[in-house]
Structures are given as C-alpha cells and as structure tokens.
Amino acid sequence: MERRERRAEAVERLEGVTRERFLRDIYPRRKPVVLTGLELGTCTTKWTIDYLSQAEGSKEVKIHVSAVPQMDFLSKNFVYRTLPFDSFVRRAAEVKHKEYFLTEDEKYYLRSVGEDVRKDIADIRKQFPTLAEDVHIPEYFEKEQFFSSVFRISSAGLQLWTHYDVMDNFLIQVTGRKRVVLYSPRDAPYLYLSGTKSEVLDVDNPDMEKYPLFVKAKRYECVLEAGDVLFIPALWFHNVISEEFGVALNVFWKHLPAESYDKTDTYGNKDPMAASRAIQILDRALKTLEELPEEYRDFYARRMVLRIQEKAYRNDYG
C-alpha cells in the first residue's frame, strides 16, 4: 500500500483564555482549539504512577486490552478484562509485560464508566473520588449543562478509532503526550462512516484503494502536552494517538437543550432525538423508492438529495 503524506492544518493554540473570552470569541466559532495555561489543580504534578496506584488502590476496573496499537471498535480487535486499578496503572505504564493477557507488548486502555453502564454516566467524582479532589475542571459552561467526566488512561502507542460525539467536550491532558487528528463534520461524506465511527483506522497511512474519497477530508492536527486542554465541538471527528503513557479527563456538556438528547445515552454518542427520527424517516422513504424501477428510483433519489441540500445544508459552513 502506497504511503501518502497527509498535510494538516494546525489547531490553534491560545494561552490563558478566560471563561468570558471563550464564550464570546471561541465557542461560537465551533472549531477545535487548544487552551494552555489553565488552572487544572494539583493533578498535573501529583498524578505519578506511584500516586495513582496508591490513591485508588486495588479497586477493580474494566479495561480494553489490545494486541495491536490501533484499536478498532468496529471489528472489536480488543478484549475486555478486569484488573485491580493499581496493577492496571503499572501495566499500562510498561512497554513489555511479564504478566499479560494476550501478548507481552499488549496495549491497555481505561475509559471510566458509571456503576451501571446502562443507566449511569461516568463521573470522576463518583468513580475515582480521591483523584477528583486533585482536579479543577475549567467551568466554561453552566453547571446544568454538565453531562459527564470520563477518566482515561492509555498505554504509550495506543491509537483510538476515529469517531464523533454529540456533545461538546474538553479533553484535558493531565500527564503524558497525545497527538489528535480531527475532521470537520462537513467532511463526513469522505470518512466512510459506520454509525458514529469511521472505518478508516490508519489516518496517517490510509488504504486509498479501499477509501479513495478519504483524501478529500481536510485534516486538522495538534499535540497535547501535560496541562493542555483541547476543546472538541460536538460532531467533530477525532482520532487520538497516545505518544506516551498518559492520563486524561474528558468533560462533556450539553450544547443543545437537555430534551434534545436521548435519555438512555450514558456515553454521549447517541444522535439527538430529532436526528434519529429523521434518519428513520429517510430509511422508510428509501424503502418506498424500492417499489419503483431502477431508472425512476435513481431519478427520485437524486431529487431527494437536492431537496435535502436545498433545505438543510449550510452555505456558510467553515
């Protein structure tokens, strides 16, 4: 497979942004930005491997374990396992393992969840209360907009699949280094979607024979160092590569009115209720078109596309 250089636009970095400036100048633009120099609490200095292990002890956590660096949610090329938190932290920080589930260089990933994943959201204050005391979350949204705070730990080299979320979020890089590749919602036609996820796993070296349109997607990129905060607007696709062992916290909040969201959504990745209904209606319309001969079906499908473009597309979408 031919390797192609992928040019990227750097995500803007801004230092010492206040809540007022964020809400006035940055938030309305609906584009990613890296915020630096924010007060995040003592977590950026305290959260060493030893401290993390001692702070939460041997409580059991459910983790992802993968024999390869690129985790693929669609093909499920990983397994779920349970480990005491202190053992997990030490394993995740290792390059080679004496104890392992799959291979001696397997990768580990923790994405915290609620007590009952079907009903409870992730909240660091509930799942990891000791560590929560060390974190100061930038309050750049109203308290009633808060949805979840997701605690994450990744092995060095781990790459997570490209996906979008339906809520705005801050990716707070507490320790370690991450590279994040992002794509605008308007480039969804080029990302080969399956639900909320892209089939293109290797964004640095994509299979252009299998995914020829992917080259049309405009790539944005940034590197997060310890203490950096990435604002990821809802619907922006993101692919995250942990260049070092690292700890992060995702804080999600509701950009739309609360009633817009699916009340059964504990992850923040189910499409808004109106969008889900619209997709169901479209599926029924497409099913109805099957009653027509191919020539007519093609003609009326094209008319439907034109009507959607005319009525729903934004002309000023940057």
Secondary structure as UniProt FT lines:
FT   STRAND          9..10
FT   STRAND          13..15
FT   HELIX           19..21
FT   HELIX           22..26
FT   HELIX           27..29
FT   STRAND          33..36
FT   HELIX           43..46
FT   HELIX           49..56
FT   TURN            57..58
FT   STRAND          60..66
FT   TURN            73..76
FT   STRAND          79..84
FT   HELIX           85..93
FT   TURN            104..105
FT   STRAND          107..111
FT   TURN            117..119
FT   HELIX           124..127
FT   HELIX           129..132
FT   TURN            133..134
FT   HELIX           143..145
FT   STRAND          146..154
FT   TURN            156..157
FT   STRAND          159..163
FT   STRAND          168..175
FT   STRAND          178..183
FT   HELIX           185..190
FT   STRAND          193..194
FT   TURN            195..196
FT   STRAND          197..198
FT   TURN            208..210
FT   HELIX           212..216
FT   STRAND          219..224
FT   TURN            226..227
FT   STRAND          229..232
FT   TURN            234..235
FT   STRAND          237..242
FT   STRAND          246..253
FT   HELIX           258..260
FT   TURN            263..264
FT   HELIX           273..289
FT   TURN            290..291
FT   HELIX           294..312
//
